[in-house]
Amino acid sequence: MICLDITKVYDTIWRHRVIQILSKIISNSNMLNYIKSFLDNRQFAVKVSNTLSVNLLQENGVPQDDFNFWCRSNNLSTVQRFLEETANKLTQWANTSGFKFSNSKSQCIIYSLEKEGKNI
């Protein structure tokens, strides 16, 4: 599994564009509906001392600024190839979209049933 953190995405991402791009990739599926539901009608309030503001609509940004992708297989080289190809495609996307991944907050994790980790 590779966990990536996109630098400053919380403040800068335009949610409507995310939905537009995802609708071309995953069409009208349950996953797209879930993501739309997660991003639509986000509200927030600000509290200073004991005073709470009225709810305001959050027009840009997303609730979290990281995501994970993974592959499951009995063949480690299959997993490695998939993760590398996906990471390379995401890097290309980041280079063209203006986003940057935070190296210090991103990581790769390998889960295995191997007790000794010989094949990892």
N, CA, C and O atoms as a GROMACS GRO file, in nm:
protein
  480
    1MET      N    1   0.085  -0.116   0.000
    1MET     CA    2   0.000   0.000   0.000
    1MET      C    3   0.090   0.123   0.000
    1MET      O    4   0.191   0.128   0.070
    2ILE      N    5   0.051   0.221  -0.080
    2ILE     CA    6   0.122   0.348  -0.080
    2ILE      C    7   0.026   0.455  -0.031
    2ILE      O    8  -0.086   0.468  -0.081
    3CYS      N    9   0.071   0.532   0.066
    3CYS     CA   10  -0.008   0.640   0.125
    3CYS      C   11   0.055   0.771   0.082
    3CYS      O   12   0.172   0.796   0.111
    4LEU      N   13  -0.022   0.855   0.014
    4LEU     CA   14   0.030   0.982  -0.036
    4LEU      C   15  -0.040   1.099   0.030
    4LEU      O   16  -0.160   1.096   0.056
    5ASP      N   17   0.036   1.201   0.057
    5ASP     CA   18  -0.017   1.324   0.111
    5ASP      C   19   0.008   1.432   0.006
    5ASP      O   20   0.122   1.455  -0.034
    6ILE      N   21  -0.098   1.499  -0.037
    6ILE     CA   22  -0.084   1.607  -0.134
    6ILE      C   23  -0.069   1.737  -0.057
    6ILE      O   24  -0.155   1.773   0.024
    7THR      N   25   0.039   1.807  -0.081
    7THR     CA   26   0.070   1.930  -0.010
    7THR      C   27  -0.035   2.037  -0.036
    7THR      O   28  -0.066   2.069  -0.151
    8LYS      N   29  -0.091   2.093   0.072
    8LYS     CA   30  -0.186   2.204   0.070
    8LYS      C   31  -0.312   2.179  -0.012
    8LYS      O   32  -0.378   2.274  -0.053
    9VAL      N   33  -0.347   2.053  -0.037
    9VAL     CA   34  -0.467   2.026  -0.117
    9VAL      C   35  -0.593   2.068  -0.043
    9VAL      O   36  -0.692   2.106  -0.106
   10TYR      N   37  -0.592   2.063   0.086
   10TYR     CA   38  -0.711   2.098   0.163
   10TYR      C   39  -0.761   2.237   0.127
   10TYR      O   40  -0.882   2.259   0.112
   11ASP      N   41  -0.669   2.329   0.114
   11ASP     CA   42  -0.707   2.468   0.089
   11ASP      C   43  -0.727   2.502  -0.057
   11ASP      O   44  -0.796   2.599  -0.089
   12THR      N   45  -0.669   2.424  -0.148
   12THR     CA   46  -0.661   2.468  -0.286
   12THR      C   47  -0.746   2.391  -0.386
   12THR      O   48  -0.773   2.444  -0.494
   13ILE      N   49  -0.789   2.273  -0.356
   13ILE     CA   50  -0.857   2.191  -0.457
   13ILE      C   51  -0.998   2.243  -0.484
   13ILE      O   52  -1.070   2.283  -0.393
   14TRP      N   53  -1.036   2.242  -0.609
   14TRP     CA   54  -1.169   2.283  -0.651
   14TRP      C   55  -1.254   2.157  -0.663
   14TRP      O   56  -1.238   2.080  -0.758
   15ARG      N   57  -1.342   2.137  -0.569
   15ARG     CA   58  -1.420   2.012  -0.560
   15ARG      C   59  -1.503   1.984  -0.684
   15ARG      O   60  -1.515   1.868  -0.726
   16HIS      N   61  -1.560   2.086  -0.744
   16HIS     CA   62  -1.643   2.065  -0.863
   16HIS      C   63  -1.561   2.005  -0.977
   16HIS      O   64  -1.611   1.923  -1.054
   17ARG      N   65  -1.436   2.046  -0.988
   17ARG     CA   66  -1.348   1.991  -1.093
   17ARG      C   67  -1.314   1.846  -1.061
   17ARG      O   68  -1.304   1.764  -1.152
   18VAL      N   69  -1.295   1.814  -0.935
   18VAL     CA   70  -1.267   1.676  -0.896
   18VAL      C   71  -1.381   1.585  -0.939
   18VAL      O   72  -1.358   1.478  -0.996
   19ILE      N   73  -1.504   1.626  -0.912
   19ILE     CA   74  -1.622   1.548  -0.950
   19ILE      C   75  -1.629   1.535  -1.102
   19ILE      O   76  -1.661   1.428  -1.153
   20GLN      N   77  -1.601   1.641  -1.172
   20GLN     CA   78  -1.604   1.640  -1.318
   20GLN      C   79  -1.504   1.539  -1.374
   20GLN      O   80  -1.537   1.462  -1.464
   21ILE      N   81  -1.383   1.539  -1.322
   21ILE     CA   82  -1.279   1.447  -1.369
   21ILE      C   83  -1.315   1.303  -1.332
   21ILE      O   84  -1.305   1.213  -1.414
   22LEU      N   85  -1.358   1.283  -1.207
   22LEU     CA   86  -1.393   1.148  -1.163
   22LEU      C   87  -1.510   1.090  -1.241
   22LEU      O   88  -1.516   0.970  -1.264
   23SER      N   89  -1.605   1.175  -1.281
   23SER     CA   90  -1.721   1.124  -1.356
   23SER      C   91  -1.679   1.068  -1.491
   23SER      O   92  -1.747   0.981  -1.545
   24LYS      N   93  -1.569   1.116  -1.546
   24LYS     CA   94  -1.517   1.061  -1.672
   24LYS      C   95  -1.445   0.929  -1.649
   24LYS      O   96  -1.439   0.845  -1.739
   25ILE      N   97  -1.390   0.912  -1.530
   25ILE     CA   98  -1.311   0.792  -1.500
   25ILE      C   99  -1.397   0.679  -1.448
   25ILE      O  100  -1.385   0.565  -1.494
   26ILE      N  101  -1.485   0.708  -1.352
   26ILE     CA  102  -1.562   0.600  -1.289
   26ILE      C  103  -1.710   0.608  -1.322
   26ILE      O  104  -1.790   0.534  -1.263
   27SER      N  105  -1.749   0.695  -1.415
   27SER     CA  106  -1.886   0.704  -1.465
   27SER      C  107  -1.985   0.722  -1.351
   27SER      O  108  -1.950   0.779  -1.247
   28ASN      N  109  -2.106   0.676  -1.368
   28ASN     CA  110  -2.210   0.691  -1.266
   28ASN      C  111  -2.219   0.566  -1.181
   28ASN      O  112  -2.314   0.489  -1.193
   29SER      N  113  -2.125   0.545  -1.097
   29SER     CA  114  -2.122   0.427  -1.012
   29SER      C  115  -2.154   0.465  -0.868
   29SER      O  116  -2.165   0.583  -0.835
   30ASN      N  117  -2.167   0.365  -0.784
   30ASN     CA  118  -2.190   0.391  -0.642
   30ASN      C  119  -2.072   0.467  -0.581
   30ASN      O  120  -2.092   0.552  -0.493
   31MET      N  121  -1.951   0.437  -0.627
   31MET     CA  122  -1.833   0.505  -0.574
   31MET      C  123  -1.838   0.654  -0.605
   31MET      O  124  -1.807   0.738  -0.520
   32LEU      N  125  -1.878   0.688  -0.728
   32LEU     CA  126  -1.888   0.830  -0.764
   32LEU      C  127  -1.995   0.899  -0.679
   32LEU      O  128  -1.975   1.011  -0.633
   33ASN      N  129  -2.107   0.833  -0.659
   33ASN     CA  130  -2.213   0.890  -0.575
   33ASN      C  131  -2.166   0.910  -0.432
   33ASN      O  132  -2.201   1.009  -0.367
   34TYR      N  133  -2.087   0.816  -0.381
   34TYR     CA  134  -2.033   0.827  -0.245
   34TYR      C  135  -1.940   0.948  -0.236
   34TYR      O  136  -1.948   1.025  -0.140
   35ILE      N  137  -1.853   0.964  -0.334
   35ILE     CA  138  -1.758   1.076  -0.333
   35ILE      C  139  -1.832   1.209  -0.344
   35ILE      O  140  -1.800   1.304  -0.274
   36LYS      N  141  -1.932   1.214  -0.432
   36LYS     CA  142  -2.013   1.336  -0.444
   36LYS      C  143  -2.078   1.371  -0.311
   36LYS      O  144  -2.074   1.486  -0.267
   37SER      N  145  -2.136   1.272  -0.248
   37SER     CA  146  -2.202   1.292  -0.119
   37SER      C  147  -2.103   1.341  -0.014
   37SER      O  148  -2.137   1.425   0.070
   38PHE      N  149  -1.982   1.289  -0.018
   38PHE     CA  150  -1.878   1.325   0.078
   38PHE      C  151  -1.833   1.470   0.060
   38PHE      O  152  -1.800   1.537   0.157
   39LEU      N  153  -1.832   1.517  -0.065
   39LEU     CA  154  -1.779   1.651  -0.094
   39LEU      C  155  -1.886   1.760  -0.099
   39LEU      O  156  -1.855   1.877  -0.076
   40ASP      N  157  -2.010   1.725  -0.129
   40ASP     CA  158  -2.116   1.825  -0.142
   40ASP      C  159  -2.162   1.876  -0.006
   40ASP      O  160  -2.160   1.804   0.094
   41ASN      N  161  -2.205   2.001  -0.005
   41ASN     CA  162  -2.264   2.063   0.114
   41ASN      C  163  -2.176   2.059   0.238
   41ASN      O  164  -2.226   2.041   0.349
   42ARG      N  165  -2.046   2.074   0.220
   42ARG     CA  166  -1.955   2.079   0.336
   42ARG      C  167  -1.972   2.214   0.404
   42ARG      O  168  -1.966   2.318   0.338
   43GLN      N  169  -1.993   2.212   0.534
   43GLN     CA  170  -2.010   2.335   0.609
   43GLN      C  171  -1.913   2.340   0.726
   43GLN      O  172  -1.862   2.238   0.772
   44PHE      N  173  -1.889   2.460   0.771
   44PHE     CA  174  -1.801   2.477   0.886
   44PHE      C  175  -1.847   2.598   0.968
   44PHE      O  176  -1.922   2.683   0.919
   45ALA      N  177  -1.801   2.603   1.090
   45ALA     CA  178  -1.825   2.718   1.178
   45ALA      C  179  -1.694   2.750   1.247
   45ALA      O  180  -1.607   2.663   1.262
   46VAL      N  181  -1.679   2.873   1.288
   46VAL     CA  182  -1.558   2.918   1.356
   46VAL      C  183  -1.594   2.955   1.499
   46VAL      O  184  -1.693   3.025   1.523
   47LYS      N  185  -1.514   2.907   1.591
   47LYS     CA  186  -1.538   2.939   1.732
   47LYS      C  187  -1.421   3.020   1.785
   47LYS      O  188  -1.305   2.979   1.776
   48VAL      N  189  -1.452   3.136   1.840
   48VAL     CA  190  -1.352   3.221   1.905
   48VAL      C  191  -1.400   3.242   2.048
   48VAL      O  192  -1.510   3.293   2.071
   49SER      N  193  -1.316   3.202   2.142
   49SER     CA  194  -1.354   3.201   2.283
   49SER      C  195  -1.482   3.119   2.298
   49SER      O  196  -1.482   3.000   2.267
   50ASN      N  197  -1.589   3.178   2.344
   50ASN     CA  198  -1.715   3.105   2.360
   50ASN      C  199  -1.818   3.140   2.254
   50ASN      O  200  -1.934   3.103   2.266
   51THR      N  201  -1.777   3.212   2.150
   51THR     CA  202  -1.870   3.255   2.047
   51THR      C  203  -1.853   3.171   1.921
   51THR      O  204  -1.742   3.160   1.868
   52LEU      N  205  -1.963   3.111   1.874
   52LEU     CA  206  -1.962   3.028   1.755
   52LEU      C  207  -2.031   3.101   1.641
   52LEU      O  208  -2.141   3.154   1.658
   53SER      N  209  -1.966   3.104   1.526
   53SER     CA  210  -2.024   3.171   1.410
   53SER      C  211  -2.140   3.089   1.353
   53SER      O  212  -2.164   2.976   1.395
   54VAL      N  213  -2.209   3.148   1.257
   54VAL     CA  214  -2.310   3.074   1.184
   54VAL      C  215  -2.238   2.974   1.092
   54VAL      O  216  -2.120   2.993   1.061
   55ASN      N  217  -2.309   2.870   1.049
   55ASN     CA  218  -2.250   2.775   0.954
   55ASN      C  219  -2.227   2.842   0.820
   55ASN      O  220  -2.312   2.916   0.770
   56LEU      N  221  -2.111   2.816   0.762
   56LEU     CA  222  -2.075   2.870   0.632
   56LEU      C  223  -2.048   2.754   0.537
   56LEU      O  224  -2.002   2.648   0.580
   57LEU      N  225  -2.075   2.774   0.409
   57LEU     CA  226  -2.053   2.671   0.310
   57LEU      C  227  -1.906   2.671   0.268
   57LEU      O  228  -1.851   2.776   0.234
   58GLN      N  229  -1.843   2.556   0.270
   58GLN     CA  230  -1.703   2.542   0.225
   58GLN      C  231  -1.705   2.517   0.076
   58GLN      O  232  -1.749   2.411   0.031
   59GLU      N  233  -1.658   2.612  -0.003
   59GLU     CA  234  -1.667   2.600  -0.148
   59GLU      C  235  -1.547   2.532  -0.210
   59GLU      O  236  -1.560   2.469  -0.315
   60ASN      N  237  -1.432   2.542  -0.150
   60ASN     CA  238  -1.312   2.477  -0.202
   60ASN      C  239  -1.250   2.392  -0.093
   60ASN      O  240  -1.284   2.404   0.024
   61GLY      N  241  -1.158   2.307  -0.133
   61GLY     CA  242  -1.090   2.221  -0.038
   61GLY      C  243  -1.164   2.090  -0.017
   61GLY      O  244  -1.280   2.076  -0.056
   62VAL      N  245  -1.096   1.998   0.042
   62VAL     CA  246  -1.152   1.866   0.072
   62VAL      C  247  -1.126   1.834   0.218
   62VAL      O  248  -1.034   1.890   0.278
   63PRO      N  249  -1.206   1.745   0.277
   63PRO     CA  250  -1.191   1.714   0.418
   63PRO      C  251  -1.056   1.653   0.457
   63PRO      O  252  -1.011   1.672   0.570
   64GLN      N  253  -0.991   1.581   0.366
   64GLN     CA  254  -0.862   1.523   0.398
   64GLN      C  255  -0.768   1.548   0.282
   64GLN      O  256  -0.812   1.570   0.169
   65ASP      N  257  -0.639   1.545   0.309
   65ASP     CA  258  -0.543   1.573   0.203
   65ASP      C  259  -0.450   1.456   0.176
   65ASP      O  260  -0.335   1.475   0.136
   66ASP      N  261  -0.499   1.337   0.198
   66ASP     CA  262  -0.417   1.221   0.166
   66ASP      C  263  -0.505   1.111   0.111
   66ASP      O  264  -0.627   1.113   0.128
   67PHE      N  265  -0.443   1.015   0.044
   67PHE     CA  266  -0.517   0.901  -0.007
   67PHE      C  267  -0.424   0.782  -0.018
   67PHE      O  268  -0.301   0.796  -0.015
   68ASN      N  269  -0.483   0.665  -0.032
   68ASN     CA  270  -0.406   0.540  -0.037
   68ASN      C  271  -0.444   0.462  -0.162
   68ASN      O  272  -0.557   0.469  -0.209
   69PHE      N  273  -0.348   0.388  -0.214
   69PHE     CA  274  -0.380   0.290  -0.317
   69PHE      C  275  -0.301   0.164  -0.286
   69PHE      O  276  -0.191   0.170  -0.231
   70TRP      N  277  -0.359   0.051  -0.324
   70TRP     CA  278  -0.299  -0.076  -0.286
   70TRP      C  279  -0.328  -0.181  -0.390
   70TRP      O  280  -0.412  -0.164  -0.479
   71CYS      N  281  -0.256  -0.290  -0.377
   71CYS     CA  282  -0.273  -0.406  -0.463
   71CYS      C  283  -0.254  -0.531  -0.378
   71CYS      O  284  -0.167  -0.535  -0.291
   72ARG      N  285  -0.335  -0.631  -0.404
   72ARG     CA  286  -0.324  -0.756  -0.328
   72ARG      C  287  -0.296  -0.869  -0.426
   72ARG      O  288  -0.367  -0.885  -0.526
   73SER      N  289  -0.192  -0.946  -0.398
   73SER     CA  290  -0.155  -1.058  -0.484
   73SER      C  291  -0.063  -1.151  -0.407
   73SER      O  292   0.002  -1.111  -0.310
   74ASN      N  293  -0.059  -1.277  -0.450
   74ASN     CA  294   0.037  -1.372  -0.393
   74ASN      C  295   0.176  -1.352  -0.452
   74ASN      O  296   0.274  -1.406  -0.402
   75ASN      N  297   0.183  -1.274  -0.559
   75ASN     CA  298   0.309  -1.252  -0.627
   75ASN      C  299   0.358  -1.110  -0.597
   75ASN      O  300   0.297  -1.012  -0.641
   76LEU      N  301   0.466  -1.099  -0.523
   76LEU     CA  302   0.519  -0.968  -0.482
   76LEU      C  303   0.558  -0.881  -0.601
   76LEU      O  304   0.541  -0.759  -0.596
   77SER      N  305   0.610  -0.941  -0.708
   77SER     CA  306   0.649  -0.861  -0.824
   77SER      C  307   0.527  -0.798  -0.892
   77SER      O  308   0.538  -0.690  -0.949
   78THR      N  309   0.413  -0.866  -0.887
   78THR     CA  310   0.289  -0.808  -0.940
   78THR      C  311   0.250  -0.685  -0.859
   78THR      O  312   0.214  -0.582  -0.915
   79VAL      N  313   0.258  -0.697  -0.729
   79VAL     CA  314   0.226  -0.585  -0.641
   79VAL      C  315   0.322  -0.469  -0.667
   79VAL      O  316   0.279  -0.354  -0.681
   80GLN      N  317   0.449  -0.500  -0.673
   80GLN     CA  318   0.550  -0.397  -0.695
   80GLN      C  319   0.527  -0.325  -0.828
   80GLN      O  320   0.532  -0.202  -0.834
   81ARG      N  321   0.501  -0.401  -0.935
   81ARG     CA  322   0.480  -0.342  -1.067
   81ARG      C  323   0.357  -0.249  -1.065
   81ARG      O  324   0.362  -0.137  -1.115
   82PHE      N  325   0.246  -0.298  -1.006
   82PHE     CA  326   0.125  -0.216  -0.999
   82PHE      C  327   0.148  -0.087  -0.921
   82PHE      O  328   0.110   0.021  -0.966
   83LEU      N  329   0.211  -0.098  -0.804
   83LEU     CA  330   0.234   0.020  -0.721
   83LEU      C  331   0.325   0.120  -0.790
   83LEU      O  332   0.302   0.241  -0.784
   84GLU      N  333   0.430   0.070  -0.856
   84GLU     CA  334   0.522   0.160  -0.927
   84GLU      C  335   0.452   0.229  -1.044
   84GLU      O  336   0.468   0.350  -1.063
   85GLU      N  337   0.376   0.153  -1.122
   85GLU     CA  338   0.306   0.213  -1.236
   85GLU      C  339   0.205   0.318  -1.190
   85GLU      O  340   0.194   0.425  -1.249
   86THR      N  341   0.131   0.287  -1.085
   86THR     CA  342   0.032   0.381  -1.033
   86THR      C  343   0.100   0.505  -0.977
   86THR      O  344   0.056   0.617  -1.002
   87ALA      N  345   0.208   0.487  -0.901
   87ALA     CA  346   0.281   0.601  -0.846
   87ALA      C  347   0.338   0.688  -0.958
   87ALA      O  348   0.336   0.811  -0.948
   88ASN      N  349   0.388   0.626  -1.064
   88ASN     CA  350   0.441   0.703  -1.177
   88ASN      C  351   0.332   0.783  -1.247
   88ASN      O  352   0.353   0.899  -1.284
   89LYS      N  353   0.213   0.723  -1.264
   89LYS     CA  354   0.102   0.795  -1.327
   89LYS      C  355   0.056   0.911  -1.239
   89LYS      O  356   0.024   1.018  -1.290
   90LEU      N  357   0.052   0.889  -1.109
   90LEU     CA  358   0.013   0.997  -1.018
   90LEU      C  359   0.116   1.110  -1.018
   90LEU      O  360   0.079   1.227  -1.006
   91THR      N  361   0.242   1.075  -1.030
   91THR     CA  362   0.347   1.176  -1.038
   91THR      C  363   0.331   1.259  -1.165
   91THR      O  364   0.346   1.382  -1.162
   92GLN      N  365   0.302   1.193  -1.277
   92GLN     CA  366   0.278   1.265  -1.403
   92GLN      C  367   0.158   1.358  -1.388
   92GLN      O  368   0.162   1.473  -1.431
   93TRP      N  369   0.051   1.307  -1.326
   93TRP     CA  370  -0.068   1.390  -1.303
   93TRP      C  371  -0.033   1.511  -1.217
   93TRP      O  372  -0.074   1.623  -1.247
   94ALA      N  373   0.042   1.489  -1.111
   94ALA     CA  374   0.080   1.599  -1.022
   94ALA      C  375   0.162   1.703  -1.097
   94ALA      O  376   0.145   1.823  -1.076
   95ASN      N  377   0.251   1.658  -1.184
   95ASN     CA  378   0.335   1.751  -1.260
   95ASN      C  379   0.253   1.838  -1.354
   95ASN      O  380   0.288   1.953  -1.378
   96THR      N  381   0.144   1.783  -1.409
   96THR     CA  382   0.063   1.861  -1.503
   96THR      C  383  -0.047   1.942  -1.433
   96THR      O  384  -0.094   2.042  -1.488
   97SER      N  385  -0.088   1.900  -1.314
   97SER     CA  386  -0.198   1.967  -1.245
   97SER      C  387  -0.152   2.074  -1.147
   97SER      O  388  -0.232   2.157  -1.102
   98GLY      N  389  -0.024   2.074  -1.115
   98GLY     CA  390   0.028   2.173  -1.022
   98GLY      C  391   0.029   2.129  -0.877
   98GLY      O  392   0.073   2.203  -0.789
   99PHE      N  393  -0.020   2.008  -0.849
   99PHE     CA  394  -0.016   1.956  -0.713
   99PHE      C  395   0.121   1.896  -0.684
   99PHE      O  396   0.194   1.859  -0.776
  100LYS      N  397   0.154   1.886  -0.556
  100LYS     CA  398   0.281   1.826  -0.514
  100LYS      C  399   0.253   1.727  -0.403
  100LYS      O  400   0.169   1.752  -0.316
  101PHE      N  401   0.324   1.616  -0.405
  101PHE     CA  402   0.315   1.519  -0.297
  101PHE      C  403   0.418   1.553  -0.190
  101PHE      O  404   0.530   1.591  -0.221
  102SER      N  405   0.378   1.539  -0.066
  102SER     CA  406   0.469   1.564   0.045
  102SER      C  407   0.550   1.437   0.071
  102SER      O  408   0.496   1.337   0.118
  103ASN      N  409   0.678   1.441   0.041
  103ASN     CA  410   0.764   1.324   0.062
  103ASN      C  411   0.772   1.285   0.208
  103ASN      O  412   0.777   1.166   0.241
  104SER      N  413   0.773   1.383   0.296
  104SER     CA  414   0.788   1.352   0.438
  104SER      C  415   0.662   1.289   0.498
  104SER      O  416   0.670   1.224   0.602
  105LYS      N  417   0.546   1.308   0.435
  105LYS     CA  418   0.421   1.254   0.488
  105LYS      C  419   0.370   1.133   0.410
  105LYS      O  420   0.270   1.073   0.448
  106SER      N  421   0.437   1.097   0.300
  106SER     CA  422   0.396   0.983   0.218
  106SER      C  423   0.480   0.862   0.255
  106SER      O  424   0.595   0.875   0.298
  107GLN      N  425   0.422   0.742   0.237
  107GLN     CA  426   0.495   0.621   0.273
  107GLN      C  427   0.446   0.501   0.196
  107GLN      O  428   0.336   0.502   0.140
  108CYS      N  429   0.527   0.397   0.194
  108CYS     CA  430   0.492   0.269   0.134
  108CYS      C  431   0.493   0.165   0.246
  108CYS      O  432   0.587   0.158   0.325
  109ILE      N  433   0.386   0.086   0.252
  109ILE     CA  434   0.374  -0.016   0.356
  109ILE      C  435   0.349  -0.151   0.289
  109ILE      O  436   0.264  -0.161   0.201
  110ILE      N  437   0.423  -0.252   0.328
  110ILE     CA  438   0.403  -0.387   0.275
  110ILE      C  439   0.354  -0.477   0.386
  110ILE      O  440   0.419  -0.491   0.490
  111TYR      N  441   0.238  -0.537   0.364
  111TYR     CA  442   0.182  -0.634   0.458
  111TYR      C  443   0.206  -0.772   0.398
  111TYR      O  444   0.184  -0.795   0.279
  112SER      N  445   0.252  -0.863   0.482
  112SER     CA  446   0.282  -0.997   0.432
  112SER      C  447   0.255  -1.100   0.541
  112SER      O  448   0.265  -1.070   0.660
  113LEU      N  449   0.222  -1.221   0.499
  113LEU     CA  450   0.206  -1.332   0.592
  113LEU      C  451   0.340  -1.403   0.618
  113LEU      O  452   0.349  -1.491   0.704
  114GLU      N  453   0.442  -1.363   0.542
  114GLU     CA  454   0.576  -1.419   0.561
  114GLU      C  455   0.630  -1.380   0.697
  114GLU      O  456   0.636  -1.262   0.730
  115LYS      N  457   0.667  -1.479   0.777
  115LYS     CA  458   0.717  -1.450   0.911
  115LYS      C  459   0.856  -1.386   0.909
  115LYS      O  460   0.885  -1.296   0.988
  116GLU      N  461   0.939  -1.431   0.820
  116GLU     CA  462   1.076  -1.381   0.814
  116GLU      C  463   1.091  -1.264   0.717
  116GLU      O  464   1.192  -1.193   0.720
  117GLY      N  465   0.994  -1.244   0.632
  117GLY     CA  466   1.005  -1.138   0.532
  117GLY      C  467   1.110  -1.163   0.427
  117GLY      O  468   1.165  -1.069   0.370
  118LYS      N  469   1.141  -1.292   0.400
  118LYS     CA  470   1.245  -1.328   0.306
  118LYS      C  471   1.218  -1.276   0.165
  118LYS      O  472   1.310  -1.233   0.096
  119ASN      N  473   1.094  -1.279   0.124
  119ASN     CA  474   1.062  -1.244  -0.014
  119ASN      C  475   1.021  -1.098  -0.031
  119ASN      O  476   0.973  -1.060  -0.137
  120ILE      N  477   1.039  -1.018   0.070
  120ILE     CA  478   0.998  -0.879   0.061
  120ILE      C  479   1.117  -0.792   0.027
  120ILE      O  480   1.104  -0.671   0.014
   0.00000   0.00000   0.00000
